[in-house]
Structures are given as structure tokens and as C-alpha cells.
């Protein structure tokens, strides 16, 4: 259901894992919504765009902020 990746870090060490909705999860979500599932290539392209987005650091920071509010 989920797809996990660990971004490359040029200066060494490791970055935290990123979890995104995998293709099977996208199929399940589409079934719940009553819509057609995305094509595998379309879904893979969406994952790539998310990971290459210049706004990713901001999105992760906002998500972390709200996760910590829930603690």
C-alpha cells in the first residue's frame, strides 16, 4: 500500500525515509472513491514529481509541525 524511499545525501549519512502512497494504495483509494485507478506510469510520474518538488522541504516541515501538535 505504501512506497518507501530514502533520499540520497551527498554529504554522507542517511536521510529519513519518505513514505508515499504506492500503486496498490492508489488502486484501493480509487476503488473507495468509485473512480478509475491511475495508470502505473502516471502514478510513478506523480511520485517522482513529489520527490523532486522544490516545495518538499516545506511540506515535510508543515507535516512535522502538525504531527507534533497531536502529541
PDB file of N, CA, C and O in Angstrom:
ATOM      1  N   UNK A   1       0.819  -1.184   0.000  1.00  0.00           N
ATOM      2  CA  UNK A   1       0.000   0.000   0.000  1.00  0.00           C
ATOM      3  C   UNK A   1       0.872   1.261   0.000  1.00  0.00           C
ATOM      4  O   UNK A   1       0.521   2.269  -0.612  1.00  0.00           O
ATOM      5  N   UNK A   2       2.002   1.189   0.689  1.00  0.00           N
ATOM      6  CA  UNK A   2       2.908   2.334   0.743  1.00  0.00           C
ATOM      7  C   UNK A   2       4.175   2.043  -0.036  1.00  0.00           C
ATOM      8  O   UNK A   2       4.547   0.887  -0.239  1.00  0.00           O
ATOM      9  N   UNK A   3       4.828   3.100  -0.465  1.00  0.00           N
ATOM     10  CA  UNK A   3       6.103   3.008  -1.149  1.00  0.00           C
ATOM     11  C   UNK A   3       7.097   3.800  -0.328  1.00  0.00           C
ATOM     12  O   UNK A   3       6.825   4.941   0.045  1.00  0.00           O
ATOM     13  N   UNK A   4       8.249   3.208  -0.042  1.00  0.00           N
ATOM     14  CA  UNK A   4       9.242   3.849   0.820  1.00  0.00           C
ATOM     15  C   UNK A   4      10.496   4.133   0.019  1.00  0.00           C
ATOM     16  O   UNK A   4      10.929   3.312  -0.790  1.00  0.00           O
ATOM     17  N   UNK A   5      11.077   5.302   0.248  1.00  0.00           N
ATOM     18  CA  UNK A   5      12.334   5.660  -0.383  1.00  0.00           C
ATOM     19  C   UNK A   5      13.173   6.448   0.618  1.00  0.00           C
ATOM     20  O   UNK A   5      12.641   7.112   1.508  1.00  0.00           O
ATOM     21  N   UNK A   6      14.467   6.365   0.461  1.00  0.00           N
ATOM     22  CA  UNK A   6      15.380   7.125   1.313  1.00  0.00           C
ATOM     23  C   UNK A   6      16.235   7.984   0.400  1.00  0.00           C
ATOM     24  O   UNK A   6      17.097   7.471  -0.314  1.00  0.00           O
ATOM     25  N   UNK A   7      15.999   9.297   0.420  1.00  0.00           N
ATOM     26  CA  UNK A   7      16.730  10.184  -0.490  1.00  0.00           C
ATOM     27  C   UNK A   7      18.242  10.130  -0.268  1.00  0.00           C
ATOM     28  O   UNK A   7      18.719   9.926   0.848  1.00  0.00           O
ATOM     29  N   UNK A   8      18.963  10.314  -1.340  1.00  0.00           N
ATOM     30  CA  UNK A   8      20.424  10.346  -1.323  1.00  0.00           C
ATOM     31  C   UNK A   8      20.904  11.607  -0.611  1.00  0.00           C
ATOM     32  O   UNK A   8      20.318  12.680  -0.758  1.00  0.00           O
ATOM     33  N   UNK A   9      21.954  11.465   0.144  1.00  0.00           N
ATOM     34  CA  UNK A   9      22.538  12.611   0.846  1.00  0.00           C
ATOM     35  C   UNK A   9      23.991  12.713   0.413  1.00  0.00           C
ATOM     36  O   UNK A   9      24.798  11.847   0.751  1.00  0.00           O
ATOM     37  N   UNK A  10      24.338  13.760  -0.332  1.00  0.00           N
ATOM     38  CA  UNK A  10      25.667  13.918  -0.917  1.00  0.00           C
ATOM     39  C   UNK A  10      26.773  13.995   0.138  1.00  0.00           C
ATOM     40  O   UNK A  10      27.888  13.528  -0.093  1.00  0.00           O
ATOM     41  N   UNK A  11      26.465  14.580   1.287  1.00  0.00           N
ATOM     42  CA  UNK A  11      27.486  14.760   2.318  1.00  0.00           C
ATOM     43  C   UNK A  11      27.661  13.521   3.199  1.00  0.00           C
ATOM     44  O   UNK A  11      28.398  13.562   4.184  1.00  0.00           O
ATOM     45  N   UNK A  12      27.006  12.447   2.859  1.00  0.00           N
ATOM     46  CA  UNK A  12      27.137  11.199   3.609  1.00  0.00           C
ATOM     47  C   UNK A  12      26.037  11.037   4.637  1.00  0.00           C
ATOM     48  O   UNK A  12      25.198  11.920   4.814  1.00  0.00           O
ATOM     49  N   UNK A  13      26.048   9.907   5.307  1.00  0.00           N
ATOM     50  CA  UNK A  13      24.997   9.639   6.282  1.00  0.00           C
ATOM     51  C   UNK A  13      23.715   9.257   5.569  1.00  0.00           C
ATOM     52  O   UNK A  13      23.723   8.914   4.387  1.00  0.00           O
ATOM     53  N   UNK A  14      22.632   9.320   6.288  1.00  0.00           N
ATOM     54  CA  UNK A  14      21.361   8.959   5.671  1.00  0.00           C
ATOM     55  C   UNK A  14      20.282   9.953   6.036  1.00  0.00           C
ATOM     56  O   UNK A  14      20.280  10.521   7.128  1.00  0.00           O
ATOM     57  N   UNK A  15      19.381  10.152   5.122  1.00  0.00           N
ATOM     58  CA  UNK A  15      18.212  10.987   5.366  1.00  0.00           C
ATOM     59  C   UNK A  15      17.087  10.082   5.841  1.00  0.00           C
ATOM     60  O   UNK A  15      17.143   8.869   5.643  1.00  0.00           O
ATOM     61  N   UNK A  16      16.066  10.659   6.466  1.00  0.00           N
ATOM     62  CA  UNK A  16      14.932   9.828   6.881  1.00  0.00           C
ATOM     63  C   UNK A  16      14.188   9.251   5.671  1.00  0.00           C
ATOM     64  O   UNK A  16      14.237   9.800   4.570  1.00  0.00           O
ATOM     65  N   UNK A  17      13.511   8.153   5.901  1.00  0.00           N
ATOM     66  CA  UNK A  17      12.696   7.555   4.857  1.00  0.00           C
ATOM     67  C   UNK A  17      11.491   8.443   4.564  1.00  0.00           C
ATOM     68  O   UNK A  17      10.959   9.108   5.453  1.00  0.00           O
ATOM     69  N   UNK A  18      11.076   8.440   3.309  1.00  0.00           N
ATOM     70  CA  UNK A  18       9.840   9.097   2.892  1.00  0.00           C
ATOM     71  C   UNK A  18       8.866   7.993   2.505  1.00  0.00           C
ATOM     72  O   UNK A  18       9.227   7.061   1.785  1.00  0.00           O
ATOM     73  N   UNK A  19       7.641   8.099   2.980  1.00  0.00           N
ATOM     74  CA  UNK A  19       6.604   7.130   2.658  1.00  0.00           C
ATOM     75  C   UNK A  19       5.547   7.822   1.809  1.00  0.00           C
ATOM     76  O   UNK A  19       5.013   8.865   2.187  1.00  0.00           O
ATOM     77  N   UNK A  20       5.257   7.234   0.667  1.00  0.00           N
ATOM     78  CA  UNK A  20       4.246   7.770  -0.234  1.00  0.00           C
ATOM     79  C   UNK A  20       3.248   6.671  -0.557  1.00  0.00           C
ATOM     80  O   UNK A  20       3.518   5.489  -0.340  1.00  0.00           O
ATOM     81  N   UNK A  21       2.108   7.061  -1.068  1.00  0.00           N
ATOM     82  CA  UNK A  21       1.083   6.096  -1.437  1.00  0.00           C
ATOM     83  C   UNK A  21       1.589   5.277  -2.621  1.00  0.00           C
ATOM     84  O   UNK A  21       1.882   5.832  -3.679  1.00  0.00           O
ATOM     85  N   UNK A  22       1.692   3.969  -2.449  1.00  0.00           N
ATOM     86  CA  UNK A  22       2.130   3.084  -3.517  1.00  0.00           C
ATOM     87  C   UNK A  22       1.020   2.855  -4.527  1.00  0.00           C
ATOM     88  O   UNK A  22      -0.106   3.322  -4.357  1.00  0.00           O
ATOM     89  N   UNK A  23       1.361   2.122  -5.586  1.00  0.00           N
ATOM     90  CA  UNK A  23       0.376   1.903  -6.635  1.00  0.00           C
ATOM     91  C   UNK A  23      -0.828   1.121  -6.125  1.00  0.00           C
ATOM     92  O   UNK A  23      -1.964   1.454  -6.462  1.00  0.00           O
ATOM     93  N   UNK A  24      -0.596   0.083  -5.316  1.00  0.00           N
ATOM     94  CA  UNK A  24      -1.723  -0.694  -4.769  1.00  0.00           C
ATOM     95  C   UNK A  24      -2.597   0.187  -3.877  1.00  0.00           C
ATOM     96  O   UNK A  24      -3.820   0.040  -3.873  1.00  0.00           O
ATOM     97  N   UNK A  25      -1.991   1.088  -3.131  1.00  0.00           N
ATOM     98  CA  UNK A  25      -2.760   2.025  -2.321  1.00  0.00           C
ATOM     99  C   UNK A  25      -3.574   2.973  -3.182  1.00  0.00           C
ATOM    100  O   UNK A  25      -4.707   3.312  -2.840  1.00  0.00           O
ATOM    101  N   UNK A  26      -2.996   3.406  -4.306  1.00  0.00           N
ATOM    102  CA  UNK A  26      -3.726   4.281  -5.233  1.00  0.00           C
ATOM    103  C   UNK A  26      -4.910   3.546  -5.851  1.00  0.00           C
ATOM    104  O   UNK A  26      -5.971   4.131  -6.066  1.00  0.00           O
ATOM    105  N   UNK A  27      -4.719   2.248  -6.137  1.00  0.00           N
ATOM    106  CA  UNK A  27      -5.838   1.450  -6.659  1.00  0.00           C
ATOM    107  C   UNK A  27      -6.954   1.342  -5.623  1.00  0.00           C
ATOM    108  O   UNK A  27      -8.130   1.498  -5.955  1.00  0.00           O
ATOM    109  N   UNK A  28      -6.589   1.077  -4.376  1.00  0.00           N
ATOM    110  CA  UNK A  28      -7.581   0.962  -3.309  1.00  0.00           C
ATOM    111  C   UNK A  28      -8.320   2.284  -3.108  1.00  0.00           C
ATOM    112  O   UNK A  28      -9.542   2.292  -2.959  1.00  0.00           O
ATOM    113  N   UNK A  29      -7.600   3.387  -3.104  1.00  0.00           N
ATOM    114  CA  UNK A  29      -8.218   4.699  -2.938  1.00  0.00           C
ATOM    115  C   UNK A  29      -9.195   4.988  -4.087  1.00  0.00           C
ATOM    116  O   UNK A  29     -10.287   5.509  -3.863  1.00  0.00           O
ATOM    117  N   UNK A  30      -8.798   4.651  -5.292  1.00  0.00           N
ATOM    118  CA  UNK A  30      -9.681   4.863  -6.451  1.00  0.00           C
ATOM    119  C   UNK A  30     -10.944   4.009  -6.317  1.00  0.00           C
ATOM    120  O   UNK A  30     -12.041   4.471  -6.633  1.00  0.00           O
ATOM    121  N   UNK A  31     -10.795   2.769  -5.849  1.00  0.00           N
ATOM    122  CA  UNK A  31     -11.962   1.900  -5.675  1.00  0.00           C
ATOM    123  C   UNK A  31     -12.905   2.464  -4.616  1.00  0.00           C
ATOM    124  O   UNK A  31     -14.125   2.409  -4.775  1.00  0.00           O
ATOM    125  N   UNK A  32     -12.345   3.003  -3.541  1.00  0.00           N
ATOM    126  CA  UNK A  32     -13.176   3.597  -2.496  1.00  0.00           C
ATOM    127  C   UNK A  32     -13.917   4.826  -2.998  1.00  0.00           C
ATOM    128  O   UNK A  32     -15.036   5.106  -2.569  1.00  0.00           O
ATOM    129  N   UNK A  33     -13.291   5.549  -3.901  1.00  0.00           N
ATOM    130  CA  UNK A  33     -13.906   6.764  -4.452  1.00  0.00           C
ATOM    131  C   UNK A  33     -14.809   6.468  -5.643  1.00  0.00           C
ATOM    132  O   UNK A  33     -15.531   7.348  -6.113  1.00  0.00           O
ATOM    133  N   UNK A  34     -14.768   5.240  -6.127  1.00  0.00           N
ATOM    134  CA  UNK A  34     -15.579   4.875  -7.282  1.00  0.00           C
ATOM    135  C   UNK A  34     -15.045   5.436  -8.585  1.00  0.00           C
ATOM    136  O   UNK A  34     -15.815   5.687  -9.512  1.00  0.00           O
ATOM    137  N   UNK A  35     -13.736   5.636  -8.669  1.00  0.00           N
ATOM    138  CA  UNK A  35     -13.147   6.176  -9.894  1.00  0.00           C
ATOM    139  C   UNK A  35     -12.155   5.168 -10.467  1.00  0.00           C
ATOM    140  O   UNK A  35     -11.837   4.162  -9.833  1.00  0.00           O
ATOM    141  N   UNK A  36     -11.683   5.447 -11.645  1.00  0.00           N
ATOM    142  CA  UNK A  36     -10.723   4.558 -12.309  1.00  0.00           C
ATOM    143  C   UNK A  36      -9.346   4.728 -11.666  1.00  0.00           C
ATOM    144  O   UNK A  36      -8.957   5.851 -11.343  1.00  0.00           O
ATOM    145  N   UNK A  37      -8.611   3.649 -11.478  1.00  0.00           N
ATOM    146  CA  UNK A  37      -7.263   3.768 -10.911  1.00  0.00           C
ATOM    147  C   UNK A  37      -6.323   4.422 -11.911  1.00  0.00           C
ATOM    148  O   UNK A  37      -6.558   4.354 -13.118  1.00  0.00           O
ATOM    149  N   UNK A  38      -5.267   5.052 -11.425  1.00  0.00           N
ATOM    150  CA  UNK A  38      -4.305   5.670 -12.352  1.00  0.00           C
ATOM    151  C   UNK A  38      -3.516   4.586 -13.077  1.00  0.00           C
ATOM    152  O   UNK A  38      -3.395   3.462 -12.588  1.00  0.00           O
ATOM    153  N   UNK A  39      -2.994   4.922 -14.218  1.00  0.00           N
ATOM    154  CA  UNK A  39      -2.099   4.001 -14.916  1.00  0.00           C
ATOM    155  C   UNK A  39      -0.796   3.934 -14.120  1.00  0.00           C
ATOM    156  O   UNK A  39      -0.403   4.934 -13.520  1.00  0.00           O
ATOM    157  N   UNK A  40      -0.116   2.791 -14.097  1.00  0.00           N
ATOM    158  CA  UNK A  40       1.126   2.675 -13.322  1.00  0.00           C
ATOM    159  C   UNK A  40       2.164   3.740 -13.682  1.00  0.00           C
ATOM    160  O   UNK A  40       2.818   4.286 -12.794  1.00  0.00           O
ATOM    161  N   UNK A  41       2.319   4.035 -14.955  1.00  0.00           N
ATOM    162  CA  UNK A  41       3.297   5.048 -15.368  1.00  0.00           C
ATOM    163  C   UNK A  41       2.896   6.434 -14.867  1.00  0.00           C
ATOM    164  O   UNK A  41       3.755   7.226 -14.478  1.00  0.00           O
ATOM    165  N   UNK A  42       1.619   6.723 -14.875  1.00  0.00           N
ATOM    166  CA  UNK A  42       1.133   8.011 -14.381  1.00  0.00           C
ATOM    167  C   UNK A  42       1.385   8.139 -12.885  1.00  0.00           C
ATOM    168  O   UNK A  42       1.796   9.195 -12.404  1.00  0.00           O
ATOM    169  N   UNK A  43       1.138   7.064 -12.158  1.00  0.00           N
ATOM    170  CA  UNK A  43       1.373   7.088 -10.713  1.00  0.00           C
ATOM    171  C   UNK A  43       2.869   7.235 -10.408  1.00  0.00           C
ATOM    172  O   UNK A  43       3.244   7.998  -9.518  1.00  0.00           O
ATOM    173  N   UNK A  44       3.715   6.518 -11.130  1.00  0.00           N
ATOM    174  CA  UNK A  44       5.163   6.620 -10.935  1.00  0.00           C
ATOM    175  C   UNK A  44       5.647   8.032 -11.220  1.00  0.00           C
ATOM    176  O   UNK A  44       6.515   8.543 -10.512  1.00  0.00           O
ATOM    177  N   UNK A  45       5.097   8.669 -12.252  1.00  0.00           N
ATOM    178  CA  UNK A  45       5.468  10.049 -12.570  1.00  0.00           C
ATOM    179  C   UNK A  45       5.061  11.000 -11.455  1.00  0.00           C
ATOM    180  O   UNK A  45       5.783  11.948 -11.147  1.00  0.00           O
ATOM    181  N   UNK A  46       3.905  10.748 -10.850  1.00  0.00           N
ATOM    182  CA  UNK A  46       3.445  11.592  -9.739  1.00  0.00           C
ATOM    183  C   UNK A  46       4.384  11.464  -8.544  1.00  0.00           C
ATOM    184  O   UNK A  46       4.704  12.465  -7.903  1.00  0.00           O
ATOM    185  N   UNK A  47       4.826  10.256  -8.238  1.00  0.00           N
ATOM    186  CA  UNK A  47       5.771  10.060  -7.138  1.00  0.00           C
ATOM    187  C   UNK A  47       7.075  10.801  -7.407  1.00  0.00           C
ATOM    188  O   UNK A  47       7.625  11.447  -6.515  1.00  0.00           O
ATOM    189  N   UNK A  48       7.565  10.704  -8.633  1.00  0.00           N
ATOM    190  CA  UNK A  48       8.806  11.396  -8.998  1.00  0.00           C
ATOM    191  C   UNK A  48       8.668  12.900  -8.844  1.00  0.00           C
ATOM    192  O   UNK A  48       9.568  13.559  -8.325  1.00  0.00           O
ATOM    193  N   UNK A  49       7.534  13.451  -9.298  1.00  0.00           N
ATOM    194  CA  UNK A  49       7.315  14.894  -9.182  1.00  0.00           C
ATOM    195  C   UNK A  49       7.268  15.332  -7.729  1.00  0.00           C
ATOM    196  O   UNK A  49       7.796  16.391  -7.391  1.00  0.00           O
ATOM    197  N   UNK A  50       6.651  14.545  -6.864  1.00  0.00           N
ATOM    198  CA  UNK A  50       6.595  14.881  -5.445  1.00  0.00           C
ATOM    199  C   UNK A  50       8.000  14.927  -4.859  1.00  0.00           C
ATOM    200  O   UNK A  50       8.360  15.879  -4.167  1.00  0.00           O
ATOM    201  N   UNK A  51       8.792  13.892  -5.139  1.00  0.00           N
ATOM    202  CA  UNK A  51      10.135  13.808  -4.564  1.00  0.00           C
ATOM    203  C   UNK A  51      11.093  14.858  -5.117  1.00  0.00           C
ATOM    204  O   UNK A  51      12.049  15.229  -4.437  1.00  0.00           O
ATOM    205  N   UNK A  52      10.859  15.341  -6.328  1.00  0.00           N
ATOM    206  CA  UNK A  52      11.724  16.353  -6.929  1.00  0.00           C
ATOM    207  C   UNK A  52      11.207  17.773  -6.728  1.00  0.00           C
ATOM    208  O   UNK A  52      11.824  18.729  -7.198  1.00  0.00           O
ATOM    209  N   UNK A  53      10.094  17.918  -6.042  1.00  0.00           N
ATOM    210  CA  UNK A  53       9.476  19.226  -5.872  1.00  0.00           C
ATOM    211  C   UNK A  53      10.330  20.135  -4.993  1.00  0.00           C
ATOM    212  O   UNK A  53      10.835  19.696  -3.960  1.00  0.00           O
ATOM    213  N   UNK A  54      10.497  21.400  -5.392  1.00  0.00           N
ATOM    214  CA  UNK A  54      11.216  22.337  -4.542  1.00  0.00           C
ATOM    215  C   UNK A  54      10.438  22.667  -3.262  1.00  0.00           C
ATOM    216  O   UNK A  54      11.002  23.237  -2.328  1.00  0.00           O
ATOM    217  N   UNK A  55       9.160  22.318  -3.212  1.00  0.00           N
ATOM    218  CA  UNK A  55       8.340  22.586  -2.029  1.00  0.00           C
ATOM    219  C   UNK A  55       8.331  21.421  -1.042  1.00  0.00           C
ATOM    220  O   UNK A  55       7.662  21.496  -0.012  1.00  0.00           O
ATOM    221  N   UNK A  56       9.065  20.340  -1.340  1.00  0.00           N
ATOM    222  CA  UNK A  56       9.040  19.149  -0.490  1.00  0.00           C
ATOM    223  C   UNK A  56       9.516  19.454   0.933  1.00  0.00           C
ATOM    224  O   UNK A  56       8.900  18.995   1.895  1.00  0.00           O
ATOM    225  N   UNK A  57      10.584  20.209   1.079  1.00  0.00           N
ATOM    226  CA  UNK A  57      11.097  20.530   2.421  1.00  0.00           C
ATOM    227  C   UNK A  57      10.044  21.289   3.222  1.00  0.00           C
ATOM    228  O   UNK A  57       9.871  21.033   4.414  1.00  0.00           O
ATOM    229  N   UNK A  58       9.344  22.216   2.584  1.00  0.00           N
ATOM    230  CA  UNK A  58       8.292  22.963   3.270  1.00  0.00           C
ATOM    231  C   UNK A  58       7.145  22.032   3.676  1.00  0.00           C
ATOM    232  O   UNK A  58       6.656  22.100   4.803  1.00  0.00           O
ATOM    233  N   UNK A  59       6.724  21.172   2.764  1.00  0.00           N
ATOM    234  CA  UNK A  59       5.643  20.228   3.050  1.00  0.00           C
ATOM    235  C   UNK A  59       6.006  19.319   4.224  1.00  0.00           C
ATOM    236  O   UNK A  59       5.179  19.080   5.104  1.00  0.00           O
ATOM    237  N   UNK A  60       7.233  18.815   4.239  1.00  0.00           N
ATOM    238  CA  UNK A  60       7.663  17.949   5.342  1.00  0.00           C
ATOM    239  C   UNK A  60       7.692  18.718   6.662  1.00  0.00           C
ATOM    240  O   UNK A  60       7.318  18.177   7.702  1.00  0.00           O
ATOM    241  N   UNK A  61       8.131  19.966   6.624  1.00  0.00           N
ATOM    242  CA  UNK A  61       8.151  20.788   7.836  1.00  0.00           C
ATOM    243  C   UNK A  61       6.760  21.058   8.378  1.00  0.00           C
ATOM    244  O   UNK A  61       6.538  20.985   9.587  1.00  0.00           O
ATOM    245  N   UNK A  62       5.829  21.368   7.499  1.00  0.00           N
ATOM    246  CA  UNK A  62       4.445  21.612   7.919  1.00  0.00           C
ATOM    247  C   UNK A  62       3.831  20.338   8.493  1.00  0.00           C
ATOM    248  O   UNK A  62       3.159  20.383   9.524  1.00  0.00           O
ATOM    249  N   UNK A  63       4.057  19.209   7.836  1.00  0.00           N
ATOM    250  CA  UNK A  63       3.532  17.945   8.344  1.00  0.00           C
ATOM    251  C   UNK A  63       4.116  17.611   9.707  1.00  0.00           C
ATOM    252  O   UNK A  63       3.399  17.130  10.584  1.00  0.00           O
ATOM    253  N   UNK A  64       5.411  17.860   9.898  1.00  0.00           N
ATOM    254  CA  UNK A  64       6.049  17.591  11.187  1.00  0.00           C
ATOM    255  C   UNK A  64       5.456  18.484  12.271  1.00  0.00           C
ATOM    256  O   UNK A  64       5.213  18.028  13.388  1.00  0.00           O
ATOM    257  N   UNK A  65       5.224  19.742  11.948  1.00  0.00           N
ATOM    258  CA  UNK A  65       4.632  20.677  12.905  1.00  0.00           C
ATOM    259  C   UNK A  65       3.281  20.174  13.405  1.00  0.00           C
ATOM    260  O   UNK A  65       3.030  20.136  14.610  1.00  0.00           O
ATOM    261  N   UNK A  66       2.416  19.788  12.469  1.00  0.00           N
ATOM    262  CA  UNK A  66       1.084  19.336  12.870  1.00  0.00           C
ATOM    263  C   UNK A  66       1.120  17.966  13.551  1.00  0.00           C
ATOM    264  O   UNK A  66       0.276  17.678  14.399  1.00  0.00           O
ATOM    265  N   UNK A  67       2.076  17.131  13.192  1.00  0.00           N
ATOM    266  CA  UNK A  67       2.227  15.836  13.885  1.00  0.00           C
ATOM    267  C   UNK A  67       2.617  16.064  15.333  1.00  0.00           C
ATOM    268  O   UNK A  67       2.137  15.366  16.225  1.00  0.00           O
ATOM    269  N   UNK A  68       3.489  17.043  15.572  1.00  0.00           N
ATOM    270  CA  UNK A  68       3.927  17.335  16.943  1.00  0.00           C
ATOM    271  C   UNK A  68       2.809  17.997  17.755  1.00  0.00           C
ATOM    272  O   UNK A  68       2.766  17.845  18.976  1.00  0.00           O
ATOM    273  N   UNK A  69       1.915  18.723  17.100  1.00  0.00           N
ATOM    274  CA  UNK A  69       0.790  19.301  17.821  1.00  0.00           C
ATOM    275  C   UNK A  69      -0.132  18.202  18.368  1.00  0.00           C
ATOM    276  O   UNK A  69      -0.756  18.371  19.415  1.00  0.00           O
ATOM    277  N   UNK A  70      -0.210  17.094  17.659  1.00  0.00           N
ATOM    278  CA  UNK A  70      -1.066  15.995  18.067  1.00  0.00           C
ATOM    279  C   UNK A  70      -0.500  15.150  19.192  1.00  0.00           C
ATOM    280  O   UNK A  70      -1.204  14.304  19.743  1.00  0.00           O
ATOM    281  N   UNK A  71       0.745  15.364  19.536  1.00  0.00           N
ATOM    282  CA  UNK A  71       1.373  14.557  20.606  1.00  0.00           C
ATOM    283  C   UNK A  71       0.890  14.945  21.973  1.00  0.00           C
ATOM    284  O   UNK A  71       1.321  14.362  22.969  1.00  0.00           O
TER     285      UNK A  71
END
